[in-house]
Every structure is written in C-alpha cells, then in structure tokens.
Amino acid sequence: MGETAGRRDATVERATKETRVKVRVDLDGTGRATVRTGVGFFDHMLDQLARHSLIDMVVETDGDLHIDDHHTVEDTGIALGQAIRAALGDRRGIRRYASLDLAMDECLTRAAIDVSGRPFLVFRAEFPRHKIGTFDTELVREFFQALAQNAGVTLHIDNLYGANAHHIAETCFKAVARVLGDAVAIDPRQADLVPSTKGLLA
C-alpha cells in the first residue's frame, strides 16, 4: 500500500488464494478508468464509478471465476476501499458529506455518504431478477459492503423505485460515484482543516 507525498493517490495490492487484486486511485483525477476483472457487467459498473466520481482508477483483478464471481467482486471492493482510505490521508479539507437522488429512465436511487472514518452500510434495493447476464445481483450489496468497510465511510443506498435490474444496479453505482466524488473533493474554505469538531476523522 502506498501514497505519494503531496498527492491524493494510492496503490493497493492484495493477494489471497482466491484472488490477486491491484488497484490504483487518484482522488483528483478526471474519471479515467482502466478496469479488468474478468466480470463484464462488474467492469461496466466500475467504469461508471470512476467516470461519475471523477476519481481515476486502475483495477486489475484475477479471481477464481471458475467457482463464481463472489470473491472477485468482494476482494476488488476491499482493495478499492483500502486505496481510497489511503489516498484520503487524514481527510483534511474534504467536504465530507454528500447526498443525491439519481434518475435513470424508470428508476430512482438515493445515495448519501459521510466520509467519517467509521464504516457503515445501509443498502435497500430489491432486484426483480437474480442475474444481470451472468452477474449475480446480490453481489451489488457485497461490493458496497466491502467498499464502505475498507474506505471507512458511512454509506446509505436506497433504490426508491425501478423495474429493470440493470437500471437499479447502475443507478446504485452512479449515485455512489457522485456522492463519493463530491464528499472527497477539497473545500477551499477549509482546505487546511479536518471537517470535524473533534479535530480528526477516525
């Protein structure tokens, strides 16, 4: 795990008997993504996460896809969360909070975040089918659980309505992207301050 002095970027490598993951993030990027996990729909969602958060991401995961996609998705979320946490440092100057209602055709999803250092996930979304192509829809929650836990963020995701499973999943990723990008952005009015009356976020 590493962070470049004076920059808000980090690289994390994670290796287990189930997966090998390498992730690099730049919180002050433009939303560029290079993603290769072997899971097509998941790659598409990670592209959305980078593009709409304006966080540059490189994600390379080799997982035991001959079993299923679970370990690949979860371990990618763990490594991505760890990289975001490392890149944030002491969280000095960040906006910290953000919330958004995001629409896509018939679907509306709300996301809210507190980049607090304290991990918590509330995930309320029901999918009308168990798979999107070959992707298990239950893995959407597993990814966000791993991301929130390892990034140290409180994350609420609430699909208010929707009929199409692809749209429900995509609005979850896009809404989280937008609030994550907004919350980790530097507020020039408090660029030298940690946004907490305690003086730290942990």
GILINRA-V162044 format. One record per backbone hydrogen bond with DSSP energy under -0.5 kcal/mol. NH is the residue of the N-H (numbers start at 1). CO is the residue of the C=O. E is the energy in kcal/mol with one decimal. If there is no record, write none. Layout:
BEGIN
nh & co & e
NH & CO & E
NH & CO & E
END
This chain:
BEGIN
nh & co & e
2 & 11 & -1.9
4 & 9 & -0.7
7 & 4 & -2.2
9 & 7 & -0.7
10 & 25 & -2.0
11 & 2 & -1.7
12 & 23 & -2.9
14 & 21 & -3.0
16 & 19 & -3.2
20 & 62 & -2.1
21 & 14 & -3.4
22 & 60 & -2.4
23 & 12 & -2.9
24 & 58 & -2.3
25 & 10 & -2.5
26 & 56 & -1.9
27 & 8 & -2.6
29 & 26 & -1.2
31 & 54 & -0.6
34 & 57 & -2.3
36 & 59 & -2.5
40 & 38 & -0.6
43 & 39 & -2.6
44 & 40 & -2.0
45 & 41 & -2.0
46 & 42 & -2.5
47 & 43 & -2.2
48 & 44 & -1.7
49 & 45 & -2.3
50 & 46 & -2.3
51 & 47 & -2.7
52 & 48 & -2.4
53 & 49 & -0.9
54 & 50 & -1.5
55 & 50 & -0.9
56 & 26 & -1.9
56 & 54 & -0.6
57 & 32 & -2.5
58 & 24 & -2.5
59 & 34 & -2.9
60 & 22 & -2.5
61 & 36 & -2.8
62 & 20 & -2.7
63 & 61 & -0.5
64 & 18 & -1.1
65 & 63 & -2.2
67 & 64 & -2.0
68 & 64 & -1.3
73 & 69 & -2.5
74 & 70 & -2.8
75 & 71 & -2.5
76 & 72 & -1.6
77 & 73 & -2.0
78 & 74 & -2.1
79 & 75 & -2.4
80 & 76 & -2.7
81 & 77 & -2.3
82 & 78 & -2.4
83 & 79 & -2.2
84 & 80 & -2.3
85 & 81 & -2.4
86 & 82 & -2.3
87 & 83 & -2.5
88 & 84 & -1.7
89 & 85 & -0.8
89 & 86 & -0.8
91 & 88 & -2.3
93 & 193 & -3.7
94 & 91 & -1.4
95 & 185 & -1.8
96 & 183 & -2.6
97 & 95 & -1.8
98 & 113 & -1.6
100 & 111 & -2.3
102 & 100 & -0.5
102 & 109 & -3.2
104 & 107 & -2.5
107 & 104 & -2.5
108 & 161 & -2.5
109 & 102 & -2.5
110 & 158 & -3.0
111 & 100 & -2.4
112 & 156 & -2.2
113 & 98 & -2.7
114 & 154 & -2.2
115 & 96 & -2.4
116 & 114 & -2.2
117 & 152 & -2.5
119 & 117 & -0.6
120 & 153 & -2.0
122 & 155 & -2.5
124 & 157 & -2.9
125 & 123 & -0.5
132 & 135 & -2.5
133 & 131 & -0.5
134 & 132 & -0.6
135 & 132 & -2.0
137 & 130 & -2.6
139 & 136 & -1.8
140 & 137 & -1.7
141 & 137 & -0.5
142 & 138 & -1.3
143 & 139 & -2.4
144 & 140 & -1.9
145 & 141 & -2.6
146 & 142 & -2.1
147 & 143 & -2.6
148 & 144 & -2.7
149 & 145 & -2.3
150 & 146 & -1.9
151 & 147 & -2.4
152 & 148 & -1.5
153 & 148 & -1.8
154 & 114 & -2.7
155 & 120 & -3.2
155 & 153 & -0.6
156 & 112 & -2.8
157 & 122 & -2.9
158 & 110 & -3.0
159 & 124 & -2.8
160 & 108 & -1.9
160 & 158 & -0.8
161 & 108 & -1.4
165 & 163 & -0.5
168 & 164 & -2.4
169 & 165 & -2.4
170 & 166 & -2.6
171 & 167 & -2.6
172 & 168 & -1.7
173 & 169 & -2.1
174 & 170 & -2.8
175 & 171 & -2.6
176 & 172 & -2.2
177 & 173 & -2.4
178 & 174 & -2.3
179 & 175 & -2.2
180 & 176 & -2.7
181 & 177 & -2.6
182 & 178 & -2.2
183 & 179 & -2.5
184 & 180 & -2.1
185 & 181 & -0.7
187 & 93 & -3.2
188 & 186 & -0.7
190 & 187 & -2.2
191 & 188 & -0.7
193 & 190 & -2.1
195 & 91 & -0.6
195 & 193 & -0.5
196 & 194 & -2.7
199 & 196 & -1.0
202 & 200 & -0.5
END
